[in-house]
Amino acid sequence: MIRARFAGSLLAAGLLAASTSCAPAAPQAAGRMPVTAVTASQPPSETLSPLLEQALPNVKGKTFTSAIVSFPPAARAAPHRHGDAFVYAYVLAGTVRSRLGGEPVRTYRQGENWVELPGAHHVLTENTSRTQPAKLLVIFVSDTGAQLKVDD
């Protein structure tokens, strides 16, 4: 079974729908446009697609989780943490600007990668392009059952 935990819930089909930047429209009032959770002033957000979750048989209490993180043009993730997880990120496509707390801003292009140590504060993750998408492969080694991503 494939499942990953993000922001305190199982990352399955339901969370994928909820994690996109589109929200269901509110009921229309007479002559008004539908209201959505996204406004023109907010950049789009990333989406997470699970690949694999597997308990590590040789490391009791630890789980390996992989996911694809897709960033539409100009998308930006909310500042977040990954708890006590060790995180590896590899740029599959596009260019991503990233900053961990206490470190300088870095730009990563297709084929480049970085790691986030347990407890790191990821204060910036954004697609630098306004016209092209970016995509990451993200790997987590975490405590089994722990939340993998908690937005500030």
Secondary structure by P-SEA (a helix, b strand, c coil): cbbbbcccccccaaaaaaaccccccccccccccccccccccccbbbbbbbcccccccccccbbbbbbbbbbccccccccccccccbbbbbbcbbbbbbccccccbbbbcccccccccccccccccccccccbbbbbbbbbbccccccccccc
